[in-house]
């Protein structure tokens, strides 16, 4: 009964004036240190009375939440194979994070196939960077040997710096501190974007979506 009440209340709130309605925004953990705070701060400066409800999770979970109507919008990567609206926000080149003294630390580029025997630190299954690692490793002809799986890229970076293994990380995240981050060759990228249900034109949601798209 409580869930039905909350769902009905949310449906009414989403149909209100865009300046006072509700936006349910999901995002990946790795975006909580930089992208999401910047977006929220900028948006609330323009629209201070909008009720923004946030949820963090794995990329696959967030896509399912949007599909099922549990959330209005989600910031995810890579682009999902789902019948959802999509707007690309950023493309990040990927690199191999290695500790100091590693054989690849001073390389200009590294082929992931060279790392087949390396211990990897990765995200848990369903997380965007983990999906990219599994796909790129499969293309390179191996399955990564994972010595630890995390929910946070900052934890992954910290364990690489501690010498536990290597990891796949984006090159331009200022909050990820590692020994060395070597670009992959051939180049590989993480695509970040916004997803939503087609036809969801509730005024508060549409206004937030157009703000991000602009």
PELINRA-V746105 format. One record per backbone hydrogen bond with DSSP energy under -0.5 kcal/mol. CO is the residue of the C=O (numbers start at 1). NH is the residue of the N-H. E is the energy in kcal/mol with one decimal. If there is no record, write none. Layout:
CO,NH,E
CO,NH,E
//
This chain:
1,5,-2.4
2,6,-2.8
3,7,-2.5
4,8,-2.4
5,9,-2.6
6,10,-2.4
7,11,-2.3
8,12,-2.0
9,13,-2.4
10,14,-2.3
11,15,-0.7
12,15,-1.0
13,16,-1.3
13,22,-0.6
14,204,-0.8
17,20,-2.3
17,21,-1.2
21,51,-2.8
23,25,-0.8
23,53,-2.8
24,26,-0.5
24,72,-1.7
24,73,-2.1
25,55,-1.4
26,75,-2.3
27,57,-1.2
28,31,-1.6
29,32,-1.8
31,34,-0.5
31,36,-2.3
34,38,-1.6
35,39,-2.3
36,40,-2.8
37,41,-2.4
38,42,-2.1
39,43,-2.6
40,44,-2.8
41,45,-1.3
42,46,-1.0
43,46,-0.6
43,47,-2.8
47,50,-1.2
50,52,-0.8
51,23,-2.8
51,53,-0.6
52,54,-0.5
53,25,-2.7
55,27,-2.2
57,29,-0.6
58,62,-2.5
59,63,-2.2
60,64,-1.9
61,65,-2.1
62,66,-2.0
63,67,-2.5
64,68,-2.3
65,70,-2.3
65,71,-1.3
66,69,-1.2
72,197,-0.6
73,26,-2.7
74,76,-0.7
74,195,-2.5
75,28,-1.3
76,193,-2.7
80,82,-1.4
82,84,-2.3
85,196,-1.2
87,194,-2.4
90,192,-3.2
92,190,-3.3
93,171,-2.7
94,184,-1.9
95,97,-0.6
95,169,-2.3
96,182,-2.6
97,167,-1.6
98,180,-2.2
99,102,-1.7
102,105,-1.6
104,107,-1.7
108,183,-0.5
110,185,-1.9
111,114,-1.9
112,115,-1.9
113,116,-1.1
115,118,-1.8
118,145,-0.7
119,166,-2.7
120,122,-0.5
120,147,-2.9
120,148,-0.9
122,150,-2.3
124,127,-1.9
126,60,-2.2
127,131,-2.2
128,132,-1.9
129,133,-2.3
130,134,-2.7
131,135,-2.2
132,136,-2.9
133,137,-2.7
134,138,-2.1
135,139,-2.1
136,140,-1.6
137,141,-0.5
137,142,-2.4
138,141,-1.1
142,144,-0.5
144,146,-0.9
145,120,-3.4
145,147,-0.5
148,122,-2.5
150,124,-2.2
152,156,-1.8
153,157,-2.8
154,158,-2.2
155,159,-2.3
156,160,-1.9
157,161,-2.4
158,162,-1.4
159,164,-2.4
160,163,-1.8
166,121,-2.9
167,97,-3.4
167,169,-0.6
169,95,-2.9
170,173,-0.6
172,174,-0.7
173,176,-1.5
175,177,-0.8
176,178,-0.6
180,98,-2.7
182,96,-3.2
183,110,-1.9
188,94,-3.0
189,191,-0.5
190,92,-3.0
190,192,-0.5
192,89,-2.9
192,90,-1.7
193,76,-2.3
194,87,-1.8
195,74,-1.6
196,85,-3.0
197,200,-1.9
199,201,-1.3
202,206,-2.9
203,207,-2.3
204,208,-1.9
205,209,-2.7
206,210,-2.5
207,211,-1.8
208,212,-2.1
209,213,-2.5
210,214,-1.7
//
